[in-house]
Amino acid sequence: MRTNLKIGCLILDIRQPIKKIFGMNTVMILRNKCLIVVMIISLILGCTGCKNAESHFEFCLYLAETDEFGEITQSTEPLFTVDDIISYIKETHEIELEKPVIHEINLLSPGQQFIVCVGEERIYSGTFQSMLSSNIEPGACIYLPSIDNTIRIFGIFRGDDLRQDSRIIDSLTKHGKLHRN
């Protein structure tokens, strides 16, 4: 096996000069050291990937956006994540949030849509609505403005209540945020 270095049209065999200068054993040692360095770098990069895998199971609420084709997509950054949640009451779907998040939510306009995800999986979507509105639409909704640092996800569903999805419950339980009434 030849170790070639291509520089423009010139191809150099770099193994022969290294053997002449350092000797065969040195070449093997250098090759083994390079292999060890590559393995250590792979291990380090693999461990940072583990952190990303951890966030794959996080509960997040995104604002929905409509793209140029009329498709509903989620915003690139979540409105809030499991880290912003102080507590989530399973029976009533009341979420106590950190004050800065509540402030952001209270600035939203009624009619703005949201998407609830766990990691990258969409679980359900809904709409922010005014407390003064008499219009009740099927699906999930969060009434604005929020009171006492708490939002409540109301729902009128045809079929399964996706607010009870096991992925949501598992994520909130794993992070110690799920509480019972």
ABEGO torsion letter per residue (X at the ends): XBBBBBBEABBBBAAAAAAAAAEAAAAAAAAAAAAAAAAAAAAAAAAAAAAAAAAAABBBBBBBBBBAAGBBBBBABBABBAAABABBBAAAGBBBBBAAAAAAAAABBBGBBBBBBBEABBABBBBBBBAABABBBBEBBBBOBBBGGBBBBBBBBBEBBAAABAAAAAAAAAAGABBBX
